Amino acid sequence: MKLKQRFKKSLPKLVTVSPVSIWLLILIAIPLVYVLVISFASRSPSGGIEFAFTLENYGKLASADYLKIYGQSILIAFFTTVISIFISYPFAYHMANSSKTKRTILMLLVIVPFWTNSLIRLYGWKTILGTEGVLNNLLMDAHIIKEPLNMLFTTPAVVLGMCYTLLPFMILPLYASIEKLDRALLEAASDLGAKRIHSFFHVTLPLTSPGIFAGSIMVFIPALGYFFVSDLLGGGNTMLIGNLIKNQFNTSQNWPLGAALSIVLIIVTLILVKIYTKVGGKIDDLGVA
């Protein structure tokens, strides 16, 4: 009788949670387990998978060529994150302190890019940065340069594309953090004689650091794997971890090695998320205190 009552009480929860759980199991959990399994398999001579346990794939990840790509990926992700912070913070600060109407318009400008495919928007940058693109033509017409600059298919072009694509992921957490800032603290700092610049660095910036940290995680992690940005704006000259994984699956037909690289990227992501939950929570506590 008690079991029947418990079942009746838990039935609404089961009905609500089961579809989502099944969806996550089929589309996320099972594929991840499959990737983990084949990361310990071998590549057959025909390009297939031989399910014979080996650690060779993980051993190859420490090669000098791969370490260079890891370093380059981290460097590009770092610069993308830093540049995104410097661009996004003033915008988010202005948006949080604007009127309701202006705030809605600015929020719409942040969200609108999501309505268009990222590839289409990046093709627009190819048109702008090309040797016969809009920017080179404007500079030549203004007699600033005599011949077209080689801006496309370079590392700075990849960083630009990353910043452009990931900027909303930095702006939104910053806006949420700045918007809930207690203005009374700023008034108290002003009453105590602090100038606006001092109030910003000693009050506003520390209290909005959770938004900076969250935005950094949301930008840094995707920047490691957005291979299509490097393909379109880097022209294959700039390799990221994402490009390396894609090439192993598509070009080299070495699925086990590609799976091993994917697992490493997942582990890095989980470590960063864990750091965020630990450090981010402490930052929030300090902000509240």
Rosetta blueprint (number, residue, H / E / L):
1 M L
2 K H
3 L H
4 K H
5 Q H
6 R H
7 F H
8 K H
9 K H
10 S H
11 L H
12 P H
13 K H
14 L H
15 V H
16 T H
17 V H
18 S H
19 P H
20 V H
21 S H
22 I H
23 W H
24 L H
25 L H
26 I H
27 L H
28 I H
29 A H
30 I H
31 P H
32 L H
33 V H
34 Y H
35 V H
36 L H
37 V H
38 I H
39 S L
40 F L
41 A L
42 S E
43 R E
44 S L
45 P L
46 S L
47 G L
48 G L
49 I E
50 E E
51 F L
52 A L
53 F L
54 T L
55 L L
56 E H
57 N H
58 Y H
59 G H
60 K H
61 L L
62 A L
63 S L
64 A H
65 D H
66 Y H
67 L H
68 K H
69 I H
70 Y H
71 G H
72 Q H
73 S H
74 I H
75 L H
76 I H
77 A H
78 F H
79 F H
80 T H
81 T H
82 V H
83 I H
84 S H
85 I H
86 F H
87 I H
88 S H
89 Y H
90 P H
91 F H
92 A H
93 Y H
94 H H
95 M H
96 A H
97 N L
98 S L
99 S L
100 K H
101 T H
102 K H
103 R H
104 T H
105 I H
106 L H
107 M H
108 L H
109 L H
110 V H
111 I H
112 V H
113 P H
114 F H
115 W H
116 T L
117 N L
118 S H
119 L H
120 I H
121 R H
122 L H
123 Y H
124 G H
125 W H
126 K H
127 T H
128 I H
129 L H
130 G L
131 T L
132 E L
133 G L
134 V H
135 L H
136 N H
137 N H
138 L H
139 L H
140 M H
141 D H
142 A L
143 H L
144 I L
145 I L
146 K L
147 E L
148 P L
149 L L
150 N L
151 M L
152 L L
153 F L
154 T L
155 T H
156 P H
157 A H
158 V H
159 V H
160 L H
161 G H
162 M H
163 C H
164 Y H
165 T H
166 L H
167 L H
168 P H
169 F H
170 M H
171 I H
172 L H
173 P H
174 L H
175 Y H
176 A H
177 S H
178 I H
179 E H
180 K L
181 L L
182 D L
183 R H
184 A H
185 L H
186 L H
187 E H
188 A H
189 A H
190 S H
191 D H
192 L L
193 G L
194 A L
195 K L
196 R H
197 I H
198 H H
199 S H
200 F H
201 F H
202 H H
203 V H
204 T H
205 L H
206 P H
207 L H
208 T L
209 S H
210 P H
211 G H
212 I H
213 F H
214 A H
215 G H
216 S H
217 I H
218 M H
219 V H
220 F H
221 I H
222 P H
223 A H
224 L H
225 G H
226 Y L
227 F H
228 F H
229 V H
230 S H
231 D H
232 L H
233 L H
234 G H
235 G L
236 G L
237 N L
238 T L
239 M L
240 L L
241 I H
242 G H
243 N H
244 L H
245 I H
246 K H
247 N H
248 Q H
249 F H
250 N H
251 T L
252 S L
253 Q L
254 N L
255 W H
256 P H
257 L H
258 G H
259 A H
260 A H
261 L H
262 S H
263 I H
264 V H
265 L H
266 I H
267 I H
268 V H
269 T H
270 L H
271 I H
272 L H
273 V H
274 K H
275 I H
276 Y H
277 T H
278 K H
279 V H
280 G H
281 G H
282 K H
283 I H
284 D H
285 D H
286 L H
287 G H
288 V H
289 A L
